[in-house]
Amino acid sequence: MTSTVPNVAHDAREAEQHPPTDARPEPTVTMFGPDFPFAYDDWLAHPAGLGQIPATEHGAEVAVIGGGLSGMIAARELMRMGLRPVVYEADRIGGRLRTETFEGCDPELTAEMGAMRFPPSSTAFWHYADLVGLESRPFPNPLAPGTPSTVVDLKGETHYARTLEDLPPVYHRVMEAWNSALEEGAEFGAMQRAIRERDVPRIREIWSRLVERLDNRTFYGFLCDSPAFSSFRDREIFGQVGFGTGGWDTDFPNSILEILRVVYTGADDDHRLIVGGSRQLPLRLWEDEPQKLVHWPRGTSLSSLHGGRTRPAVTRLHRTAGNRITVTDADGDVRTYRAAIFTAQSWLLLSRIDCDDDLLPIDHWTAVERTHYMESSKLFVPVDRPFWLDRDERTGRDTMSMTLTDRMTRGTYLLDDGPDRPAVICLSYTWCDDSLKWLPLSARERMEVMLKSLREIYPHVDIRRHIIGNPVTVSWENEPWFMGAFKANLPGHYRYQRRLFTHFVQDRLPADRRGLFLAGDDISWTAGWAEGAVQTALNAVWGVMRHFGGVCDPANPGPGDLFDALAPVELPED
């Protein structure tokens, strides 16, 4: 997800309406709330640490199911507290931080099959990226300052732009309509100000009002309710290329609350890519040797605790005497734990993993069953050089541009490390129905259809002659250990999401339903964003710590300690 133009206007309007009263810089927007406005970044940065467990519990094993970003962060923080995480991973470390290489090509040439761009507002995510020394640079989003040029192609009409001002007036009108819809229908300016200032009472006041009013509203219905979007043509343009990776019309059936969380928190702004690939983050966390460790000797890492290999896929989860969690893996090994963290896609609990009903409270099972996942596909090809930067002698423009279109490709991204090196094209990035259109096709068949679509936009560009290797592709809905790209709530799903997110606070659960903690971005309020994976991992760490009798330092309370003051809105169920 990324913004083309709307939020630039938001920032400018905010500056006009609320000019600074002194020389202090305006606070930045972060992914602070709105549902649970807890400062995860401050909790991580505090010198007191996240908390401690009794010395008698040091070395106790905790199962961590899933070796993606959420699992690696949870495991690392449990290890730092003196517990012994046992990580299970069905496929490969990284989850949807999946960086692929091209067979027969320079291994530095990579394709990001999952997460590929990260907003600065994801401050807890960047805490860990900085911790392991990852480098980043701006991602070439449409009309971003670092993007040489953007082409918007809609209904056969193509517009070339280096800046917003190069687009026709209709796109400006659509941008202003979106700004008006957000302000009039969702109190955008007031909410973003409150998030910038971390004004918890104000955030909760505004969000409580909006949740009650908008939980049953689709994204498209929200647009239709706005007088600014009375034109179907404007709604169509907005959906196809207005903002997002080829527009957000694939999100139109989803809850408007999902969209508001993104735009309020700047999640679709100023994205950065990880140099060398995002999978480096979970891999480096796996090998990292934290300086401050309790119980474990200096030089201990998650890798060393596991002999260099994670445990294989989990095939069964059930409760046994003493309220233990018993885990059976693909090798047939059976181990029993006092606590476990489940970070994988929650649908796996319904299909790939044999689970007893008493693993979760019945209301939580209902929430898992009602989880709605977005489909998503990508296809990348390696090319000999960034030929798109060549000047077209006929037009004086770049030969090819970052492209948003209503054709089959939807979004095409151009990625390079300099003019004299091989480069990568993400030929297509699609969602939902657009992704399902590709599902039966092989990587090569997909590439042929994409090249045909792009040839209609760039009739004089021979992309094929620059391709130096085979394409790589993914359809996340067809991945057996994922079954979808990420959760996206439908209207009326707020109550389900609340149950899943708040599961880490188990004091009020029946004693025989405690000890298993849900985590991962689909449990978060911001699914599809790495920040959600980080935040829910930290929630689960707090829950496990509490389960073992641990506490946070009074000077640095954790998310569960402040839960009653920050708890998400609770809608009536009768």
C-alpha positions as CSV (number, residue, x, y, z in Angstrom):
1,M,0.0,0.0,0.0
2,T,1.3,3.4,-0.8
3,S,0.0,6.9,-1.5
4,T,0.3,8.8,-4.7
5,V,-1.0,12.3,-3.9
6,P,-3.6,12.7,-1.2
7,N,-1.5,12.9,2.0
8,V,0.8,15.5,0.6
9,A,-2.3,17.7,0.5
10,H,-3.2,16.7,4.1
11,D,0.2,17.8,5.4
12,A,0.0,21.1,3.6
13,R,-3.5,21.8,4.7
14,E,-2.6,21.0,8.3
15,A,0.3,23.4,8.2
16,E,-2.0,26.2,6.9
17,Q,-4.7,25.6,9.5
18,H,-2.4,25.0,12.5
19,P,0.8,27.0,11.9
20,P,3.6,26.3,14.5
21,T,3.5,28.7,17.4
22,D,7.3,28.5,18.1
23,A,10.4,27.1,16.4
24,R,10.0,23.6,17.7
25,P,9.5,21.0,15.0
26,E,6.1,19.5,14.7
27,P,5.9,16.0,16.2
28,T,6.0,13.2,13.6
29,V,3.2,10.9,12.8
30,T,3.7,7.3,14.0
31,M,1.7,4.2,14.1
32,F,0.5,5.1,17.6
33,G,-3.1,3.8,17.8
34,P,-5.8,4.7,17.1
35,D,-7.3,1.4,18.5
36,F,-4.7,0.9,21.3
37,P,-2.5,4.0,21.7
38,F,0.4,2.3,23.5
39,A,3.9,3.7,22.9
40,Y,5.7,0.5,21.8
41,D,8.7,2.5,20.6
42,D,9.1,4.1,24.1
43,W,8.8,0.8,25.8
44,L,11.5,-0.7,23.6
45,A,13.9,2.3,24.1
46,H,13.6,2.5,27.9
47,P,16.8,1.5,29.8
48,A,14.8,-0.6,32.3
49,G,14.0,-3.1,29.5
50,L,10.8,-4.9,28.8
51,G,10.5,-6.7,32.1
52,Q,11.9,-9.6,34.1
53,I,10.8,-13.1,35.2
54,P,11.6,-14.8,38.6
55,A,15.1,-16.5,38.6
56,T,13.4,-19.8,39.3
57,E,11.9,-19.7,35.8
58,H,15.1,-19.1,34.0
59,G,15.7,-21.6,31.2
60,A,12.0,-22.6,31.0
61,E,11.0,-23.5,27.4
62,V,8.3,-21.5,25.5
63,A,7.1,-22.7,22.1
64,V,7.2,-20.0,19.4
65,I,5.2,-21.2,16.3
66,G,6.2,-19.3,13.2
67,G,9.6,-18.0,12.2
68,G,8.5,-14.8,10.6
69,L,9.2,-11.3,11.9
70,S,6.7,-11.6,14.8
71,G,8.1,-15.0,15.8
72,M,11.7,-13.9,15.7
73,I,11.1,-10.7,17.8
74,A,9.0,-12.7,20.3
75,A,11.7,-15.4,20.6
76,R,14.5,-12.8,20.9
77,E,12.8,-10.9,23.7
78,L,11.9,-14.1,25.6
79,M,15.5,-15.2,25.3
80,R,16.7,-11.9,26.7
81,M,14.5,-12.4,29.7
82,G,16.1,-15.7,30.4
83,L,13.5,-18.0,28.9
84,R,14.3,-20.6,26.3
85,P,12.2,-20.1,23.1
86,V,11.7,-23.1,20.8
87,V,11.0,-21.8,17.3
88,Y,8.9,-23.9,14.9
89,E,8.9,-22.9,11.2
90,A,7.1,-24.8,8.4
91,D,8.8,-23.2,5.5
92,R,11.7,-20.7,5.9
93,I,12.7,-18.1,8.3
94,G,11.1,-14.7,7.3
95,G,7.5,-15.4,6.7
96,R,6.2,-12.7,4.4
97,L,9.5,-10.9,4.6
98,R,10.4,-13.1,1.7
99,T,13.4,-12.0,-0.5
100,E,14.0,-14.1,-3.5
101,T,17.0,-14.2,-5.9
102,F,17.0,-15.1,-9.6
103,E,18.4,-18.4,-10.7
104,G,21.6,-17.9,-12.7
105,C,21.8,-14.1,-11.9
106,D,23.9,-12.0,-9.5
107,P,22.7,-13.0,-6.0
108,E,22.6,-9.3,-5.1
109,L,19.7,-8.9,-7.5
110,T,16.6,-9.6,-5.4
111,A,12.8,-9.6,-5.5
112,E,10.6,-8.8,-2.5
113,M,7.8,-11.2,-2.8
114,G,6.1,-10.0,0.4
115,A,6.7,-6.8,2.3
116,M,8.9,-4.5,0.2
117,R,8.4,-1.0,1.6
118,F,8.2,0.3,5.1
119,P,7.0,3.7,6.4
120,P,9.0,5.8,8.8
121,S,5.9,5.8,11.1
122,S,6.6,2.2,11.8
123,T,8.9,3.1,14.7
124,A,8.9,-0.3,16.5
125,F,9.8,-2.0,13.2
126,W,12.7,0.5,12.7
127,H,13.9,-0.1,16.2
128,Y,14.8,-3.6,15.2
129,A,16.0,-2.8,11.7
130,D,18.4,-0.2,13.2
131,L,19.4,-2.7,16.0
132,V,20.8,-5.2,13.4
133,G,22.3,-2.5,11.2
134,L,20.1,-2.6,8.1
135,E,20.4,0.1,5.5
136,S,17.4,1.6,3.7
137,R,16.6,4.1,1.0
138,P,13.5,5.6,-0.5
139,F,11.1,3.2,-2.3
140,P,10.2,4.4,-5.9
141,N,6.5,4.9,-5.3
142,P,4.3,6.8,-7.7
143,L,5.2,10.5,-7.7
144,A,7.5,10.1,-4.8
145,P,10.4,12.6,-4.7
146,G,13.0,9.8,-5.6
147,T,10.9,8.4,-8.4
148,P,12.2,9.7,-11.8
149,S,8.7,9.7,-13.4
150,T,5.3,8.1,-13.1
151,V,2.8,7.1,-15.8
152,V,-0.9,6.9,-15.1
153,D,-2.7,4.9,-17.7
154,L,-6.5,4.7,-17.5
155,K,-9.0,3.6,-20.1
156,G,-6.4,3.8,-22.8
157,E,-5.4,7.4,-22.0
158,T,-1.8,7.8,-20.7
159,H,-0.4,10.6,-18.6
160,Y,3.3,11.1,-17.9
161,A,4.2,13.0,-14.7
162,R,7.3,13.9,-12.8
163,T,5.3,15.8,-10.1
164,L,1.7,16.0,-9.1
165,E,1.4,19.3,-11.1
166,D,1.9,17.3,-14.4
167,L,-1.3,15.4,-14.0
168,P,-4.6,16.6,-15.5
169,P,-7.1,18.6,-13.4
170,V,-9.4,15.6,-12.9
171,Y,-6.7,13.9,-10.7
172,H,-6.4,17.0,-8.6
173,R,-10.2,17.0,-8.2
174,V,-10.2,13.4,-7.1
175,M,-7.4,14.2,-4.6
176,E,-9.4,17.0,-3.1
177,A,-12.5,14.9,-3.0
178,W,-10.5,12.3,-0.9
179,N,-9.2,15.0,1.4
180,S,-12.7,16.3,1.9
181,A,-14.2,12.9,2.5
182,L,-11.6,12.2,5.2
183,E,-12.0,15.5,6.9
184,E,-15.8,15.6,6.9
185,G,-16.4,12.0,7.4
186,A,-13.5,10.9,9.7
187,E,-12.1,14.0,11.4
188,F,-8.8,13.4,9.7
189,G,-7.0,16.6,10.8
190,A,-8.0,16.3,14.5
191,M,-7.1,12.6,14.7
192,Q,-3.7,13.0,13.0
193,R,-2.9,16.0,15.3
194,A,-3.8,13.8,18.3
195,I,-1.6,11.0,17.0
196,R,1.3,13.4,16.4
197,E,1.0,14.7,19.9
198,R,0.2,11.3,21.4
199,D,-2.8,12.8,23.0
200,V,-4.4,9.6,24.3
201,P,-7.7,11.0,25.6
202,R,-8.3,12.9,22.3
203,I,-7.4,9.8,20.2
204,R,-9.8,7.7,22.2
205,E,-12.6,10.2,22.1
206,I,-12.5,10.6,18.3
207,W,-11.9,6.9,17.6
208,S,-14.7,5.7,19.9
209,R,-17.1,7.9,18.1
210,L,-16.0,6.7,14.6
211,V,-15.9,3.0,15.5
212,E,-19.5,3.2,16.7
213,R,-20.6,5.0,13.6
214,L,-18.5,3.3,10.9
215,D,-18.0,-0.3,11.9
216,N,-20.8,-1.4,9.5
217,R,-19.6,0.8,6.6
218,T,-17.5,-0.4,3.6
219,F,-14.8,1.7,2.1
220,Y,-16.9,2.3,-1.0
221,G,-19.9,3.2,1.1
222,F,-17.9,5.8,2.9
223,L,-16.9,7.4,-0.4
224,C,-20.5,7.3,-1.6
225,D,-21.6,9.1,1.6
226,S,-19.3,12.0,0.9
227,P,-20.8,14.8,-1.2
228,A,-17.3,15.4,-2.6
229,F,-17.5,11.9,-4.2
230,S,-21.0,12.3,-5.8
231,S,-19.5,11.5,-9.2
232,F,-19.2,7.8,-10.1
233,R,-16.4,8.8,-12.5
234,D,-14.3,10.3,-9.7
235,R,-14.9,7.3,-7.5
236,E,-13.8,5.0,-10.3
237,I,-10.6,7.0,-11.0
238,F,-9.9,7.1,-7.2
239,G,-10.3,3.3,-7.0
240,Q,-8.1,2.5,-10.0
241,V,-5.2,5.0,-9.7
242,G,-6.1,7.5,-7.0
243,F,-3.9,6.1,-4.3
244,G,-2.4,2.7,-3.7
245,T,-0.6,0.1,-5.7
246,G,-2.8,0.5,-8.7
247,G,-5.6,2.0,-6.7
248,W,-7.6,0.8,-3.8
249,D,-10.7,-0.5,-5.5
250,T,-9.8,-4.0,-4.4
251,D,-10.2,-2.6,-0.8
252,F,-13.7,-1.1,-1.5
253,P,-15.6,-4.0,0.1
254,N,-13.5,-3.8,3.3
255,S,-14.3,-1.9,6.4
256,I,-13.5,1.8,6.2
257,L,-11.9,1.5,9.6
258,E,-9.1,-0.5,8.0
259,I,-8.4,2.4,5.6
260,L,-8.6,5.0,8.3
261,R,-5.9,3.3,10.4
262,V,-3.6,3.5,7.4
263,V,-4.1,7.1,6.5
264,Y,-4.2,8.4,10.1
265,T,-0.8,6.9,11.0
266,G,1.1,7.7,7.8
267,A,1.5,4.0,7.0
268,D,1.1,4.8,3.3
269,D,3.7,7.7,3.2
270,D,7.4,8.1,2.5
271,H,8.1,4.4,2.2
272,R,11.7,3.0,2.3
273,L,13.1,-0.3,1.1
274,I,15.6,-2.4,2.9
275,V,18.9,-2.6,0.9
276,G,19.6,-6.2,0.2
277,G,16.1,-7.4,1.1
278,S,13.7,-7.4,4.0
279,R,14.4,-11.0,4.9
280,Q,17.7,-9.9,6.3
281,L,15.8,-8.6,9.4
282,P,14.5,-11.9,10.7
283,L,17.7,-13.7,9.6
284,R,19.8,-11.2,11.5
285,L,17.6,-11.4,14.6
286,W,18.1,-15.2,14.4
287,E,21.8,-14.8,14.5
288,D,22.0,-11.8,16.7
289,E,23.9,-12.1,20.1
290,P,22.2,-9.5,22.4
291,Q,24.5,-7.6,24.7
292,K,22.1,-7.6,27.6
293,L,21.1,-11.2,28.4
294,V,19.6,-12.7,31.6
295,H,20.6,-16.3,32.4
296,W,22.2,-17.1,29.1
297,P,26.0,-16.7,28.6
298,R,27.4,-13.9,26.5
299,G,27.4,-14.8,22.8
300,T,24.1,-16.7,22.9
301,S,21.8,-16.3,20.0
302,L,18.5,-17.8,18.9
303,S,20.5,-19.8,16.3
304,S,22.9,-21.2,19.0
305,L,20.0,-22.2,21.2
306,H,18.6,-24.2,18.3
307,G,21.8,-25.7,17.0
308,G,21.3,-23.6,13.9
309,R,17.9,-25.0,12.8
310,T,14.4,-24.3,13.8
311,R,12.0,-27.1,14.7
312,P,9.8,-28.2,11.7
313,A,6.2,-27.4,11.0
314,V,3.6,-27.9,13.8
315,T,1.0,-30.5,12.9
316,R,-1.0,-30.7,16.2
317,L,-1.7,-28.4,19.2
318,H,-3.6,-29.6,22.2
319,R,-3.9,-29.0,25.9
320,T,-2.8,-31.6,28.4
321,A,-2.9,-31.9,32.2
322,G,-1.8,-29.0,34.2
323,N,-3.0,-26.6,31.5
324,R,0.1,-27.3,29.4
325,I,0.3,-26.7,25.6
326,T,1.5,-29.9,23.8
327,V,3.0,-29.5,20.4
328,T,3.5,-32.2,17.8
329,D,5.7,-31.4,14.8
330,A,6.2,-32.8,11.3
331,D,9.0,-35.1,12.5
332,G,6.6,-36.7,15.0
333,D,8.3,-35.1,18.0
334,V,6.0,-34.2,20.9
335,R,6.9,-31.6,23.4
336,T,4.9,-29.9,26.1
337,Y,5.2,-26.3,27.2
338,R,3.7,-24.1,29.9
339,A,3.3,-21.4,27.3
340,A,3.3,-21.0,23.5
341,I,3.1,-18.1,21.1
342,F,1.3,-18.6,17.8
343,T,2.5,-16.1,15.2
344,A,1.5,-17.8,11.9
345,Q,-1.7,-17.0,9.9
346,S,-4.6,-17.8,12.1
347,W,-6.4,-19.8,9.4
348,L,-3.8,-22.5,9.9
349,L,-5.4,-23.3,13.2
350,L,-8.5,-24.3,11.2
351,S,-6.9,-26.4,8.5
352,R,-3.2,-27.2,8.5
353,I,-2.9,-27.8,12.3
354,D,-5.0,-30.3,14.2
355,C,-6.3,-28.3,17.2
356,D,-8.5,-29.2,20.1
357,D,-11.6,-27.0,20.7
358,D,-10.3,-26.1,24.2
359,L,-7.2,-24.4,22.8
360,L,-9.1,-21.1,22.6
361,P,-12.3,-19.7,24.0
362,I,-15.2,-20.2,21.7
363,D,-15.6,-16.5,20.9
364,H,-12.0,-16.5,19.7
365,W,-12.5,-19.5,17.5
366,T,-15.4,-17.5,15.9
367,A,-13.1,-14.6,15.3
368,V,-10.5,-16.8,13.7
369,E,-13.1,-18.3,11.4
370,R,-14.4,-14.9,10.4
371,T,-11.0,-13.5,9.5
372,H,-10.9,-12.2,6.0
373,Y,-7.7,-12.4,4.0
374,M,-6.7,-10.4,1.0
375,E,-5.2,-12.2,-2.1
376,S,-2.1,-10.7,-3.6
377,S,0.3,-11.6,-6.4
378,K,3.6,-10.2,-7.7
379,L,5.9,-11.1,-10.6
380,F,9.5,-9.9,-11.0
381,V,12.0,-10.1,-13.8
382,P,15.7,-9.3,-13.8
383,V,17.0,-7.0,-16.5
384,D,20.5,-6.1,-17.8
385,R,20.3,-2.5,-16.7
386,P,17.8,0.3,-15.8
387,F,17.0,1.1,-19.4
388,W,13.9,3.0,-18.3
389,L,16.2,5.9,-17.5
390,D,17.2,6.3,-21.1
391,R,15.8,9.4,-22.8
392,D,13.2,8.8,-25.5
393,E,14.4,10.9,-28.4
394,R,10.9,11.3,-29.8
395,T,9.3,12.6,-26.6
396,G,12.2,13.7,-24.4
397,R,10.7,11.6,-21.6
398,D,12.0,8.6,-19.7
399,T,11.7,5.5,-21.8
400,M,9.6,3.8,-19.1
401,S,8.2,4.9,-15.8
402,M,6.7,3.6,-12.6
403,T,3.2,2.7,-13.9
404,L,-0.3,2.7,-12.5
405,T,-2.9,1.3,-14.8
406,D,-6.3,-0.3,-15.0
407,R,-4.8,-3.0,-17.3
408,M,-3.9,-6.5,-16.0
409,T,-0.6,-5.4,-14.5
410,R,-2.1,-2.7,-12.3
411,G,1.2,-1.6,-10.7
412,T,4.7,-1.8,-12.2
413,Y,7.8,-0.8,-10.2
414,L,11.3,-0.1,-11.4
415,L,14.1,-1.0,-9.0
416,D,17.8,-0.3,-9.6
417,D,21.1,0.2,-7.7
418,G,22.7,2.5,-10.3
419,P,22.9,3.0,-14.1
420,D,25.6,0.4,-14.8
421,R,24.3,-2.5,-12.8
422,P,21.6,-5.1,-13.5
423,A,18.2,-4.1,-12.2
424,V,14.7,-5.6,-11.4
425,I,11.2,-4.8,-12.6
426,C,8.2,-5.7,-10.6
427,L,6.1,-6.2,-13.7
428,S,2.8,-6.6,-11.7
429,Y,1.6,-6.1,-8.2
430,T,-2.1,-7.0,-7.8
431,W,-4.7,-7.7,-5.1
432,C,-7.9,-9.7,-4.6
433,D,-9.9,-10.3,-7.9
434,D,-7.0,-9.0,-9.9
435,S,-4.7,-11.5,-8.3
436,L,-7.1,-14.4,-8.8
437,K,-7.0,-13.7,-12.5
438,W,-3.3,-14.8,-12.4
439,L,-3.7,-17.8,-10.2
440,P,-3.9,-20.6,-12.8
441,L,-1.0,-19.2,-14.8
442,S,2.6,-20.2,-14.5
443,A,5.3,-17.6,-14.0
444,R,6.2,-17.5,-17.7
445,E,2.5,-17.3,-18.7
446,R,2.0,-14.4,-16.3
447,M,5.0,-12.7,-17.8
448,E,3.7,-12.9,-21.3
449,V,0.3,-11.4,-20.4
450,M,2.1,-8.6,-18.5
451,L,4.5,-7.8,-21.3
452,K,1.5,-7.6,-23.6
453,S,-0.3,-5.1,-21.3
454,L,2.8,-3.0,-20.9
455,R,3.4,-3.0,-24.7
456,E,0.0,-1.2,-25.1
457,I,1.3,1.6,-22.8
458,Y,4.9,1.6,-24.1
459,P,4.6,0.5,-27.8
460,H,8.2,1.5,-28.6
461,V,9.8,-0.2,-25.7
462,D,11.1,-3.8,-26.0
463,I,11.2,-4.9,-22.4
464,R,11.8,-8.5,-23.4
465,R,15.2,-7.9,-24.9
466,H,16.5,-6.6,-21.6
467,I,15.4,-9.6,-19.5
468,I,18.3,-11.7,-18.4
469,G,16.7,-14.5,-16.3
470,N,13.5,-16.3,-15.5
471,P,10.6,-14.5,-13.7
472,V,9.8,-15.2,-10.1
473,T,6.2,-15.0,-8.9
474,V,4.0,-15.5,-5.9
475,S,0.3,-15.8,-5.2
476,W,0.0,-15.6,-1.4
477,E,-3.5,-17.2,-1.4
478,N,-1.9,-20.3,-3.0
479,E,0.9,-20.6,-0.5
480,P,0.0,-23.5,1.8
481,W,1.4,-22.0,5.0
482,F,-0.3,-18.6,4.4
483,M,-3.5,-18.9,2.4
484,G,-3.6,-15.2,1.8
485,A,-1.5,-12.0,2.0
486,F,-2.9,-10.5,5.1
487,K,-6.1,-9.9,7.1
488,A,-8.5,-7.2,6.0
489,N,-11.6,-6.8,8.1
490,L,-15.0,-6.6,6.5
491,P,-17.8,-4.4,7.8
492,G,-19.0,-5.6,11.2
493,H,-15.7,-7.4,12.0
494,Y,-14.4,-5.0,14.6
495,R,-15.6,-7.1,17.5
496,Y,-13.8,-10.1,16.1
497,Q,-10.6,-8.2,15.7
498,R,-10.8,-6.9,19.2
499,R,-11.0,-10.4,20.6
500,L,-7.9,-11.5,18.7
501,F,-5.8,-8.4,19.5
502,T,-6.6,-8.4,23.2
503,H,-6.0,-12.1,23.6
504,F,-2.6,-11.4,25.2
505,V,-4.3,-10.1,28.4
506,Q,-5.5,-13.4,29.9
507,D,-6.2,-12.6,33.5
508,R,-9.9,-12.7,32.8
509,L,-9.9,-15.8,30.7
510,P,-10.8,-19.2,32.3
511,A,-7.7,-20.8,33.7
512,D,-8.0,-23.7,31.3
513,R,-7.9,-21.3,28.3
514,R,-4.6,-19.5,29.2
515,G,-1.0,-20.1,28.1
516,L,-1.4,-19.9,24.3
517,F,-0.8,-16.3,23.0
518,L,-1.8,-15.2,19.6
519,A,0.6,-12.8,17.7
520,G,1.4,-11.8,14.1
521,D,0.2,-9.0,11.9
522,D,-3.2,-10.6,11.3
523,I,-3.9,-10.3,15.0
524,S,-2.9,-6.6,14.9
525,W,-5.1,-3.7,14.0
526,T,-2.7,-2.9,11.1
527,A,-2.4,-6.2,9.2
528,G,-0.2,-6.1,6.2
529,W,2.2,-3.8,7.9
530,A,5.4,-5.1,9.6
531,E,4.7,-2.8,12.5
532,G,1.6,-4.9,13.4
533,A,3.8,-8.0,13.5
534,V,6.2,-6.3,15.9
535,Q,3.5,-4.8,18.2
536,T,1.7,-8.1,18.6
537,A,4.9,-10.0,19.2
538,L,5.7,-7.5,22.0
539,N,2.1,-8.0,23.4
540,A,2.7,-11.8,23.5
541,V,6.1,-11.3,25.2
542,W,4.3,-9.3,27.9
543,G,1.7,-12.0,28.2
544,V,4.2,-14.8,28.6
545,M,6.2,-12.8,31.1
546,R,3.1,-12.3,33.2
547,H,2.2,-16.0,32.8
548,F,5.6,-16.9,34.3
549,G,5.1,-14.5,37.2
550,G,7.2,-11.7,35.8
551,V,6.7,-8.0,35.9
552,C,7.7,-4.8,34.2
553,D,9.8,-2.1,35.8
554,P,7.3,0.5,37.3
555,A,9.1,3.1,35.3
556,N,8.4,1.3,32.1
557,P,5.0,-0.4,32.2
558,G,4.1,-2.7,29.3
559,P,1.0,-2.9,27.1
560,G,-0.8,-5.2,29.6
561,D,-0.1,-3.0,32.5
562,L,-1.8,-0.1,30.8
563,F,-4.5,-2.2,29.2
564,D,-7.4,-0.9,31.2
565,A,-6.6,2.7,30.4
566,L,-5.9,2.1,26.7
567,A,-8.2,-0.8,25.8
568,P,-9.9,-0.7,22.4
569,V,-13.5,0.4,22.1
570,E,-15.8,-2.4,23.2
571,L,-19.0,-2.4,21.1
572,P,-22.2,-4.0,22.5
573,E,-22.9,-7.6,21.3
574,D,-26.6,-7.8,22.1
